[in-house]
Amino acid sequence: MGCVTTLPIKETVAEQAAVSTSKVGCADVRRRIKKHINNLREKMTAYRRPQAPGASWFFTVNLAQRKNNRLLVEKIDLLREAFEYTKHRRAFRMDAVVILPDHMHCIWTLPQSDTDFSNRWNMLKGYFSRHIEKGENISTSRKSRRERGIWQRRFWEHLIRDQNDFNRHVEYIHWNPVKHGWVEKVRDWPHSSFHRYVAQGIYPENWGSHENDDIDGLE
Ligand code: NI
């Protein structure tokens, strides 16, 4: 099962055709191109932002500077504030979250008839950035980072299709600190909804499943 709704379309029809031509005959090429175009069409349809009221979404949001940047965990309290600030203005439920030093993954469920996650992310990122800018003792590197923008403008979103897809993404989120090599055990990473899940008896404390380590090349 792949989350085709968020897969960027990398191959072009021409590229695919070029590959095919080198290997097989004309009829076969035509058949392959036709098949590829159909696949592409499906992907493009799915890639369109679906209008799904009350739906759950998986997000990946990155800092602009990924290398040697621990801003999100250094400013974890501010980030929490930014989440609260946003939630109070535009409600959403946070089903799972993990904060890594330079990026984060989370699942939100939006209210019925509301699909506007973009505004919420703008609010959240804006709040965080504004307060970083006002912070004292801003280092030279942070100053230059601010000029380039703290956050990557784009984020990765995926509409959760069903319970199974939801579970896969929750596990992906909780395993992520191990995947990125920050800790050896899931329980050792503090900035994660994993601990809430343990408290609720959903996971044992020593839970560690890398079954969903890779979801279509996400990191
Ligand atoms: Ni990650």
Boltz pocket constraint, residues with backbone or C-beta under 6 A from the ligand:
constraints:
  - pocket:
      binder: B
      contacts: [[A, 100], [A, 103], [A, 105], [A, 176], [A, 180], [A, 219]]
      max_distance: 6.0
